[in-house]
Amino acid sequence: MIFRAVTADPADLDRAIAHPADGPVPALTAERIREELAGNRIRPEWMWLAEDGDGRILARALWWGRADSERPVALDCLQVGAGVADPAAVAVGLLEAGHAAFGKRPGYNLSLPRGWRDDPELAAAVAWRGAAAAAAGLTREIERLRYEWTPDAGTPEPTGRLVFREGTDEEMLEAFVRLSHDSLDLTTQQELLLMDAEQLAREDFDFYLDCPGERSWWRLAHLPDGRLAGLAVPSATPYHRNVGYLGVVPEQRGQGLIDEILGEITRFHAAEGAERITATTDTVNVPMAAAFDRAGYEVTEIRLVLEAPGQ
């Protein structure tokens, strides 16, 4: 079996794009792949194939990144042909070949419908993908709710409970540090096992700084008496406006202030003409999910994230 990247040769690229995305796990259409290629978010060298000795395609993996990414950010699609006896084994070889070429193990994001575990065929397809990802080093699993706001949900009016203002980089970093304490976010919890809160704050700061959107959008949230209450980081993806990062400092939690901060982000994007605002939160982060529900955000999918610990 041969594992290789797709070349820039038009015939090779067309063949890879045309490979059927069959099976129950949602996958990119050929049209969408071409759109991502045109936007430099999928590239030939990030598209990998497993072929038999006769050159027949047995499996395909598509990695995705931002237009200016040096290396891919995430695995977006992983398909193995229905006739392959051991799809997990083929997928492991394909993932390991890609990881070796990239010099990193990008996480794997599976977008799934709600209740996916109740569909035996879909659950089985997810199971072999999860087994392959784990064997290739993506051993950390997080399940997230993917939310979406549209103008039909309405925009909350400010209540005056919090005052929002721009902050310096130092103030923002301090807020990131304070919000990480006792966070319910699983990634934050796991990262704090590998680094201190200051280092994590710097990584979070740099991550959101590198996202589409502007640093000038970020806001500190204060109580009327001047005490820090939390942080609002409106952000964006290459496709939509995004909630980004938000939270309440530990000593102010449990008072409904998360609704105020989410409302500020929603108002900001809505005032800029956003027709859609996306957001995600871990399924175990019940308070954050409840805040999205109260704000009129609707769950559109489940996102199963498989990633390498500490990367």
Stockholm file with secondary structure:
# STOCKHOLM 1.0

chainA/1-311         MIFRAVTADPADLDRAIAHPADGPVPALTAERIREELAGNRIRPEWMWLAEDGDGRILARALWWGRADSERPVALDCLQVGAGVADPAAVAVGLLEAGHAAFGKRPGYNLSLPRGWRDDPELAAAVAWRGAAAAAAGLTREIERLRYEWTPDAGTPEPTGRLVFREGTDEEMLEAFVRLSHDSLDLTTQQELLLMDAEQLAREDFDFYLDCPGERSWWRLAHLPDGRLAGLAVPSATPYHRNVGYLGVVPEQRGQGLIDEILGEITRFHAAEGAERITATTDTVNVPMAAAFDRAGYEVTEIRLVLEAPGQ
#=GR chainA/1-311 SS CEEEECCSCHHHHHHHHHSCCCSSSCCCCHHHHHHHHHTTSSCGGGEEEEECTTCCEEEEEEEECCTTCSSCCEEEEEEECTTCSCHHHHHHHHHHHHHHHHTSCCEEEEEECTTGGGCHHHHHHHHHHHHHHHHTTCCEEEEEEEEEECGGGCCCCCCSSCEEECCCHHHHHHHHHHHHTTCCCHHHHHHTTTSCHHHHHHHHHHHHHHSSSCGGGCEEEECTTSCEEEEEEEEECSSSEEEEEEEECGGGTTSSHHHHHHHHHHHHHHHTTCSCEEEEEETTCHHHHHHHHHTTCEEEEEEEEEECTTC
#=GC SS_cons         CEEEECCSCHHHHHHHHHSCCCSSSCCCCHHHHHHHHHTTSSCGGGEEEEECTTCCEEEEEEEECCTTCSSCCEEEEEEECTTCSCHHHHHHHHHHHHHHHHTSCCEEEEEECTTGGGCHHHHHHHHHHHHHHHHTTCCEEEEEEEEEECGGGCCCCCCSSCEEECCCHHHHHHHHHHHHTTCCCHHHHHHTTTSCHHHHHHHHHHHHHHSSSCGGGCEEEECTTSCEEEEEEEEECSSSEEEEEEEECGGGTTSSHHHHHHHHHHHHHHHTTCSCEEEEEETTCHHHHHHHHHTTCEEEEEEEEEECTTC
//
